[in-house]
Amino acid sequence: MWTYGRKIIDSLFKRRAKRHPICAQLESRGEADSDRSDIGVFEVGLSTQRHGNYEQGKGNSAQEAESDRLIAIAKAHGLFIPREEWDSFGDRKRLPSGESIVFFDEKGQKVIKVRNPFAKSAIKQMHSQDAIYEHLVHNVLFTNTRYLFMGISEDVDGVRIILSQPYISKKFMPCSQEEIDRYLMEGLGLKPENRYFYGNDYIAVTDVSSEGDNVLTDGTQLYFIDPIIMMKKPAIEVLNYYYEQLK
């Protein structure tokens, strides 16, 4: 019976997708400014030279230094969340994602992610001091799954950035690769770089295959839940490039 019902739902979503073009919509400038102000205290004293070969040969020392910096600033400004408070976020998923421990707040219909910003740094090729900006780039591109910065925490291996995100219903359907390609290429102006990445001169997006459950649709919108965004330039340059388009 469940299989039969799922087939009916699949058919309805396909029909709706054909009738309603799915378009990309960037974050508003007001939302972008608000997001930026939430992390303003962490921008003080950052180096302007922090990309490319800057960290090569330093091992984990740069990440450790940035962890210490973020934690110290958070504690000084009342933005630090102790580890013992994590369970207050909601029901914890049994299996964490590749970079986050995830909690579900049923009352607020949102998920809270306790994110290790350096968990996938090899894929992202991200400079350590760009970690605090990562969710801002996501918000500009994928506004209907935008993150809200909650604070900074720490675990045994370093800093954690705590973010909340709207809960995307399990009733939503996986997307076709054609829908994903159209959104990224026609909506965001990205080009296929290889089998897994879509990019431009500033960013590349991956982990958005139709074979996974990281991109869902309600028939009118696509929801990119947790794509991996690689920054090809310093995060400030990436944000300034997109902020210009929001004017």
C-alpha positions as CSV (number, residue, x, y, z in Angstrom):
1,M,0.0,0.0,0.0
2,W,2.8,2.4,0.9
3,T,4.5,1.7,-2.4
4,Y,1.3,2.4,-4.3
5,G,0.8,5.6,-2.5
6,R,4.3,6.7,-3.1
7,K,3.9,6.1,-6.9
8,I,0.8,8.4,-6.9
9,I,2.7,11.2,-5.0
10,D,5.7,10.8,-7.4
11,S,3.3,11.2,-10.4
12,L,1.7,14.3,-8.9
13,F,5.1,16.0,-8.2
14,K,6.3,15.3,-11.7
15,R,3.2,16.9,-13.2
16,R,3.6,20.0,-10.9
17,A,7.2,20.3,-11.8
18,K,6.4,20.3,-15.5
19,R,3.8,23.0,-15.0
20,H,5.7,25.3,-12.7
21,P,9.3,26.3,-13.6
22,I,11.6,26.1,-10.6
23,C,13.7,29.3,-10.4
24,A,16.7,30.4,-8.2
25,Q,16.2,33.3,-5.9
26,L,19.1,35.0,-4.2
27,E,18.9,36.3,-0.6
28,S,17.7,39.9,-0.2
29,R,20.2,42.5,0.7
30,G,18.5,43.1,4.0
31,E,18.8,39.5,5.0
32,A,22.4,39.4,3.9
33,D,23.2,42.5,6.0
34,S,21.5,41.0,9.0
35,D,23.4,37.7,8.7
36,R,26.7,39.6,8.4
37,S,25.9,41.7,11.5
38,D,25.4,38.5,13.5
39,I,29.0,37.5,13.1
40,G,30.5,41.1,13.2
41,V,32.5,40.6,16.3
42,F,34.4,37.7,14.7
43,E,35.6,39.8,11.8
44,V,37.7,42.1,14.0
45,G,41.4,41.6,13.4
46,L,41.2,39.1,10.5
47,S,44.0,39.1,8.0
48,T,43.2,40.3,4.5
49,Q,45.7,37.8,3.0
50,R,44.1,34.4,3.6
51,H,43.8,32.3,0.6
52,G,45.7,30.0,-1.8
53,N,49.1,29.1,-0.5
54,Y,48.9,31.1,2.7
55,E,48.4,28.0,4.9
56,Q,50.4,25.4,3.1
57,G,52.9,23.6,5.3
58,K,51.3,24.8,8.5
59,G,49.4,21.5,9.1
60,N,46.6,21.9,11.6
61,S,48.2,24.8,13.4
62,A,46.2,27.4,11.5
63,Q,42.9,25.6,12.2
64,E,43.8,25.3,15.9
65,A,44.7,29.0,16.1
66,E,41.4,29.9,14.4
67,S,39.5,27.6,16.8
68,D,41.0,29.3,19.8
69,R,40.3,32.8,18.3
70,L,36.6,32.1,17.7
71,I,36.1,30.5,21.1
72,A,37.8,33.3,22.9
73,I,35.7,36.0,21.1
74,A,32.5,34.0,21.7
75,K,33.2,33.8,25.4
76,A,34.0,37.5,25.6
77,H,30.7,38.5,23.8
78,G,28.2,36.1,25.4
79,L,28.0,33.9,22.2
80,F,29.6,30.8,23.7
81,I,27.3,27.7,24.1
82,P,28.8,25.0,26.4
83,R,28.7,21.4,25.2
84,E,26.4,20.4,28.1
85,E,23.6,22.5,26.5
86,W,23.6,20.7,23.2
87,D,20.9,18.2,24.3
88,S,18.5,21.2,24.9
89,F,18.4,21.7,21.1
90,G,16.0,18.8,20.6
91,D,16.1,15.2,19.5
92,R,19.5,14.1,18.3
93,K,19.8,12.2,15.1
94,R,21.4,8.8,15.7
95,L,24.0,9.2,12.9
96,P,25.7,12.6,12.5
97,S,26.3,14.0,9.0
98,G,29.9,14.2,7.7
99,E,30.5,17.5,9.5
100,S,27.7,18.1,11.9
101,I,25.8,16.7,14.9
102,V,22.2,17.3,14.1
103,F,19.2,17.9,16.4
104,F,15.5,18.2,15.5
105,D,13.5,20.9,17.3
106,E,9.9,19.6,16.7
107,K,8.2,22.6,18.3
108,G,10.2,25.1,16.2
109,Q,10.2,22.9,13.1
110,K,13.9,23.4,12.6
111,V,17.1,21.5,12.8
112,I,20.1,22.7,14.8
113,K,23.6,21.7,13.5
114,V,26.6,21.6,15.7
115,R,29.1,21.9,12.8
116,N,32.8,21.2,12.8
117,P,33.9,23.8,10.2
118,F,37.1,22.0,9.3
119,A,35.7,18.5,8.9
120,K,35.7,18.7,5.1
121,S,38.3,21.4,4.6
122,A,40.3,19.2,2.2
123,I,37.3,19.1,-0.2
124,K,36.4,22.8,0.3
125,Q,40.1,23.9,0.2
126,M,39.0,26.5,2.7
127,H,41.2,28.8,4.6
128,S,40.7,28.5,8.3
129,Q,39.7,32.1,8.8
130,D,37.0,31.8,6.1
131,A,35.1,29.2,8.3
132,I,33.0,31.8,10.1
133,Y,31.7,33.1,6.7
134,E,30.7,29.7,5.2
135,H,27.1,29.8,6.1
136,L,26.7,33.3,4.7
137,V,27.7,32.1,1.3
138,H,25.1,29.3,1.6
139,N,22.4,31.8,2.6
140,V,23.0,34.0,-0.4
141,L,22.7,31.1,-2.8
142,F,20.1,28.9,-1.1
143,T,17.8,31.3,0.8
144,N,14.9,28.9,1.5
145,T,17.3,26.7,3.5
146,R,19.2,29.6,5.0
147,Y,21.1,29.2,8.3
148,L,20.7,31.3,11.4
149,F,23.9,31.7,13.4
150,M,23.3,30.7,17.1
151,G,26.7,30.8,18.6
152,I,30.1,29.1,19.1
153,S,30.8,25.9,21.1
154,E,33.7,23.5,21.3
155,D,34.4,19.8,21.4
156,V,37.5,17.8,22.2
157,D,39.0,18.6,18.8
158,G,38.2,22.3,18.6
159,V,35.6,24.8,17.7
160,R,32.0,24.2,16.7
161,I,29.7,26.6,14.9
162,I,26.1,26.2,15.9
163,L,23.5,27.0,13.2
164,S,19.8,26.5,12.9
165,Q,18.0,25.7,9.6
166,P,14.3,25.3,8.7
167,Y,13.2,21.7,8.8
168,I,12.5,20.4,5.2
169,S,9.6,18.0,5.4
170,K,10.2,14.3,4.6
171,K,7.1,14.6,2.4
172,F,9.1,16.5,-0.1
173,M,10.5,14.5,-3.0
174,P,14.1,14.0,-4.4
175,C,14.8,16.0,-7.5
176,S,15.8,14.9,-10.9
177,Q,19.3,15.7,-12.1
178,E,17.7,17.8,-14.8
179,E,16.0,20.0,-12.2
180,I,19.2,20.4,-10.2
181,D,21.2,21.2,-13.3
182,R,18.7,23.8,-14.4
183,Y,18.7,25.5,-11.0
184,L,22.5,25.6,-10.7
185,M,23.2,26.6,-14.3
186,E,20.3,28.7,-15.4
187,G,19.4,30.1,-11.9
188,L,22.8,30.6,-10.3
189,G,24.9,30.9,-13.5
190,L,27.2,28.0,-12.6
191,K,28.8,25.7,-15.1
192,P,29.6,22.0,-14.8
193,E,33.3,21.6,-14.0
194,N,33.4,17.8,-13.8
195,R,31.0,15.1,-12.8
196,Y,30.6,16.4,-9.3
197,F,31.2,20.2,-9.2
198,Y,29.3,23.2,-10.6
199,G,31.2,26.5,-10.4
200,N,32.2,30.0,-11.5
201,D,35.3,32.1,-10.8
202,Y,34.3,32.4,-7.1
203,I,32.8,29.2,-5.9
204,A,32.1,25.6,-6.8
205,V,29.1,23.6,-5.4
206,T,29.1,19.8,-5.0
207,D,27.2,17.1,-3.1
208,V,24.0,17.9,-5.0
209,S,23.4,14.7,-7.0
210,S,19.9,13.4,-7.6
211,E,21.1,10.1,-6.2
212,G,21.2,11.5,-2.7
213,D,18.7,13.2,-0.4
214,N,20.5,16.5,-0.2
215,V,18.2,18.3,-2.7
216,L,14.5,18.0,-2.3
217,T,11.4,19.6,-4.0
218,D,7.9,20.4,-3.1
219,G,7.0,20.7,-6.8
220,T,7.6,24.5,-7.0
221,Q,10.9,25.0,-5.2
222,L,14.2,23.2,-4.8
223,Y,15.7,22.9,-1.3
224,F,19.4,22.5,-1.2
225,I,19.8,21.2,2.4
226,D,23.5,20.9,3.0
227,P,25.6,21.3,-0.2
228,I,29.4,21.6,0.0
229,I,30.5,25.0,-1.2
230,M,34.2,25.4,-2.2
231,M,35.4,29.0,-2.2
232,K,38.0,29.7,-4.9
233,K,38.7,33.2,-3.5
234,P,38.8,34.6,0.0
235,A,35.3,34.5,1.5
236,I,35.1,38.3,1.7
237,E,35.7,38.5,-2.0
238,V,33.0,35.9,-2.6
239,L,30.5,37.7,-0.5
240,N,31.3,41.1,-2.0
241,Y,30.7,39.6,-5.5
242,Y,27.3,38.3,-4.5
243,Y,26.4,41.4,-2.4
244,E,26.9,43.5,-5.5
245,Q,24.2,41.4,-7.2
246,L,21.8,42.0,-4.3
247,K,21.7,45.8,-4.7
